[in-house]
Amino acid sequence: MKKSIFLKLILCFLFFQSSINNAQEKINTPYGNNKEVGKYAKVNGTKLYYEEYGTGEPLLIIHSCGTDIKAMEYQINFFKKNYRVIAVDSRGQGKSKLKTNDLTYDLMAKDLEELVKHLKLDSINILGWSDGGIIALKMGINNNINIKKIISMGANLRPDTTAINTWAYKQVREIHAENLKKANSNDKSKDWNKELQLDNLLLNQPNISHAELAKIKAPVLIMIGDKDIIKNEHAVEIYNNIPKAQLCIMPGRNHGAPRNDSKIFNEIANTFYSNTYDYTK
């Protein structure tokens, strides 16, 4: 089945326009620490913190590893104008509780599926960045909830150098070695059990097969920057193995595009969510 590469002409236009003017907007809402809207849900043996904004089709926003809701503030601020945004702290991150000694992407995907059921949502769109993008793919593979569309930014199928650029692969291992030293020295500055479990996600997970990707029923936009942690050819590999997929490799951008290039990132994401595409040609 032939599939279309996403936004060839529009992407070039946005790229040059954003290069001229990509000033970050001022954020006034305390996303991730908003006492007026922040709530907890007891799901799947843990307690997840989430915030809701706006009205319209539900859009679940999932942050990257070791961050929290605030990391996605530019996406929340943009999409809340037209969507019911549900921004959540993944298990063990932000204000959400860890409640496990074996943190996995499968477990976090189930957490969010249970949150969607807890909120009684008939269907949902998903936007995930990095680890959030992996969780989004896992949710698509599971098909346990009705997913309309998925955007997965900076995700990988494997934790090795066939998927991840060598410099990033080495950096993760260096950070893990330092964290092990701290944990073994009785340092109390951080919860090292949690930090080592987060390291394990990056070091040993995910392990997603092409056959699993083929199970995804929802349309998926795979996004990376051409200077990303993820190799360009790996993004193409993911795209090639999802039945209803589109691909956007953002020129001159890196893994941090949702924050440091939020304007162009949000415009591309919004175009994908707002339009219907023919995946049969």
KOLRO-359633 format. One record per residue (C-alpha): residue number from 1; x, y, z. Coordinates in steps of 0.5 Angstrom, whole numbers, plus 2048, in hexadecimal, padded with zeros to 3 digits. Example, Ala and Ser with C-alpha at 12.3 -4.5 7.8 and 13.67 -1.06 7.14 Angstrom:
// residues 2
SITE  num   px   py   pz
SITE    1  819  7F7  810
SITE    2  81B  7FE  80E
END
This chain:
// residues 281
SITE  num   px   py   pz
SITE    1  800  800  800
SITE    2  803  807  7FE
SITE    3  803  80C  803
SITE    4  804  814  803
SITE    5  80A  817  806
SITE    6  807  81D  80A
SITE    7  806  824  808
SITE    8  80C  825  803
SITE    9  80A  82C  801
SITE   10  807  82E  807
SITE   11  80D  82C  80B
SITE   12  812  830  807
SITE   13  80E  836  807
SITE   14  80D  835  80F
SITE   15  815  834  810
SITE   16  817  83A  80C
SITE   17  811  83E  810
SITE   18  813  83C  817
SITE   19  81B  83D  815
SITE   20  819  844  815
SITE   21  814  845  81A
SITE   22  814  83F  820
SITE   23  813  843  826
SITE   24  811  83F  82C
SITE   25  80A  842  82E
SITE   26  809  844  836
SITE   27  806  83F  83A
SITE   28  802  841  840
SITE   29  7FE  83B  842
SITE   30  802  837  847
SITE   31  802  830  843
SITE   32  803  82A  847
SITE   33  802  82E  84E
SITE   34  7FB  831  84D
SITE   35  7F7  830  853
SITE   36  7F1  833  850
SITE   37  7F1  82D  84B
SITE   38  7F5  828  84E
SITE   39  7F2  821  84F
SITE   40  7F4  81A  851
SITE   41  7F2  813  84F
SITE   42  7F3  80C  852
SITE   43  7F4  808  84C
SITE   44  7F8  801  84B
SITE   45  7FB  801  852
SITE   46  7FE  808  852
SITE   47  7FB  80F  853
SITE   48  7FC  814  84C
SITE   49  7FC  81B  84C
SITE   50  7F9  81F  847
SITE   51  7F6  825  844
SITE   52  7F1  827  83F
SITE   53  7F0  82D  83B
SITE   54  7EB  82F  835
SITE   55  7E5  82C  832
SITE   56  7E4  828  82C
SITE   57  7E7  821  82A
SITE   58  7EB  81E  82F
SITE   59  7F3  81F  82E
SITE   60  7F8  81B  833
SITE   61  7FE  81E  833
SITE   62  804  81A  836
SITE   63  80B  81D  838
SITE   64  812  81A  837
SITE   65  816  816  83C
SITE   66  818  819  843
SITE   67  814  81F  842
SITE   68  80C  821  843
SITE   69  806  825  840
SITE   70  80A  82B  840
SITE   71  80F  829  83B
SITE   72  809  829  836
SITE   73  806  830  838
SITE   74  807  832  831
SITE   75  802  82D  82E
SITE   76  7FD  82D  834
SITE   77  7FD  835  833
SITE   78  7FC  834  82B
SITE   79  7F7  82E  82B
SITE   80  7F3  830  831
SITE   81  7EF  835  82C
SITE   82  7EC  830  828
SITE   83  7ED  829  82C
SITE   84  7EB  827  833
SITE   85  7F2  826  835
SITE   86  7F4  820  83A
SITE   87  7FB  821  83C
SITE   88  7FE  81C  841
SITE   89  804  81B  845
SITE   90  807  814  843
SITE   91  807  80E  849
SITE   92  80D  810  84D
SITE   93  80E  817  84A
SITE   94  80C  81E  84C
SITE   95  806  81D  851
SITE   96  804  816  84F
SITE   97  806  810  854
SITE   98  80B  80B  852
SITE   99  808  805  856
SITE  100  80D  800  852
SITE  101  814  7FD  852
SITE  102  813  7FB  84B
SITE  103  811  801  847
SITE  104  810  800  83F
SITE  105  80C  803  839
SITE  106  807  7FE  839
SITE  107  805  7FF  840
SITE  108  805  807  83F
SITE  109  801  805  839
SITE  110  7FC  802  83D
SITE  111  7FC  807  842
SITE  112  7F9  80C  83D
SITE  113  7F4  807  83A
SITE  114  7F1  807  841
SITE  115  7F1  80E  841
SITE  116  7EE  80F  83B
SITE  117  7E8  80A  83D
SITE  118  7E8  80D  844
SITE  119  7E6  814  840
SITE  120  7E1  810  83C
SITE  121  7E4  813  836
SITE  122  7E1  80F  82F
SITE  123  7E7  811  82B
SITE  124  7ED  815  82C
SITE  125  7F3  818  828
SITE  126  7FA  817  82B
SITE  127  800  81B  82A
SITE  128  807  818  82D
SITE  129  80E  81B  82D
SITE  130  814  816  82E
SITE  131  812  811  834
SITE  132  80B  814  833
SITE  133  80B  812  82B
SITE  134  80D  80B  82D
SITE  135  807  80A  832
SITE  136  803  80D  82C
SITE  137  805  808  828
SITE  138  804  802  82D
SITE  139  7FD  805  82E
SITE  140  7FC  805  827
SITE  141  7FE  7FD  826
SITE  142  7FA  7FB  82C
SITE  143  7F3  7FE  829
SITE  144  7F0  7FE  830
SITE  145  7ED  805  82F
SITE  146  7EA  808  829
SITE  147  7F0  80D  826
SITE  148  7EE  812  821
SITE  149  7F5  814  81F
SITE  150  7FC  813  822
SITE  151  802  818  821
SITE  152  809  815  824
SITE  153  80F  81A  824
SITE  154  816  817  825
SITE  155  814  810  827
SITE  156  818  809  826
SITE  157  817  802  825
SITE  158  81D  7FF  828
SITE  159  822  802  82D
SITE  160  829  801  829
SITE  161  82D  805  824
SITE  162  829  802  81E
SITE  163  823  807  820
SITE  164  827  80C  825
SITE  165  82D  811  823
SITE  166  833  80E  826
SITE  167  835  815  82A
SITE  168  82E  814  82D
SITE  169  82F  80D  82E
SITE  170  835  80E  832
SITE  171  832  814  836
SITE  172  82D  810  839
SITE  173  832  80B  83B
SITE  174  836  810  83E
SITE  175  831  813  842
SITE  176  82E  80C  844
SITE  177  835  80B  847
SITE  178  835  811  84B
SITE  179  82E  80F  84E
SITE  180  831  809  850
SITE  181  837  80C  854
SITE  182  832  811  857
SITE  183  82D  80B  859
SITE  184  833  807  85C
SITE  185  836  80D  860
SITE  186  82F  80E  864
SITE  187  82E  814  861
SITE  188  828  817  863
SITE  189  827  81D  85E
SITE  190  822  819  859
SITE  191  81E  812  859
SITE  192  823  80E  856
SITE  193  81E  808  856
SITE  194  81A  80C  851
SITE  195  820  80F  84D
SITE  196  823  808  84C
SITE  197  81C  806  84A
SITE  198  81B  80C  845
SITE  199  822  80A  842
SITE  200  820  803  841
SITE  201  81B  805  83C
SITE  202  820  809  838
SITE  203  825  803  839
SITE  204  821  7FD  838
SITE  205  81B  7FF  835
SITE  206  816  7FF  830
SITE  207  817  7F9  82C
SITE  208  811  7FA  827
SITE  209  811  7F5  821
SITE  210  80E  7F7  81A
SITE  211  809  7F2  81B
SITE  212  806  7F6  821
SITE  213  806  7FD  81D
SITE  214  802  7F9  818
SITE  215  7FD  7F9  81D
SITE  216  7FC  800  81E
SITE  217  7F5  802  81B
SITE  218  7F5  80A  81C
SITE  219  7F9  80E  817
SITE  220  7FF  810  81A
SITE  221  804  816  818
SITE  222  80B  814  81A
SITE  223  80F  81A  81B
SITE  224  817  81C  81D
SITE  225  81C  821  81B
SITE  226  821  820  816
SITE  227  826  821  81C
SITE  228  822  81D  821
SITE  229  825  818  826
SITE  230  821  813  821
SITE  231  824  811  81B
SITE  232  821  813  815
SITE  233  821  80C  812
SITE  234  81D  80A  818
SITE  235  818  80E  817
SITE  236  817  80C  810
SITE  237  817  805  813
SITE  238  811  806  818
SITE  239  80D  80A  812
SITE  240  80E  804  80D
SITE  241  80B  7FF  812
SITE  242  805  803  814
SITE  243  7FF  802  810
SITE  244  7FC  809  810
SITE  245  802  80D  811
SITE  246  805  814  80F
SITE  247  80C  816  810
SITE  248  80F  81D  812
SITE  249  816  81E  813
SITE  250  817  825  815
SITE  251  81D  829  811
SITE  252  822  82C  816
SITE  253  81F  829  81C
SITE  254  821  825  822
SITE  255  81D  821  827
SITE  256  81B  827  82B
SITE  257  817  829  825
SITE  258  810  829  82A
SITE  259  813  82F  82E
SITE  260  819  832  82A
SITE  261  815  832  824
SITE  262  80E  832  826
SITE  263  80B  837  821
SITE  264  80C  832  81B
SITE  265  80B  82C  81F
SITE  266  804  82E  821
SITE  267  802  830  81A
SITE  268  805  82A  817
SITE  269  801  826  81D
SITE  270  7FB  82A  81C
SITE  271  7FB  829  814
SITE  272  7FB  821  815
SITE  273  7F5  821  81B
SITE  274  7F1  826  816
SITE  275  7F1  822  810
SITE  276  7EF  81C  80D
SITE  277  7F4  818  809
SITE  278  7F3  812  804
SITE  279  7F8  80C  806
SITE  280  7F6  808  800
SITE  281  7FA  80B  7FB
END
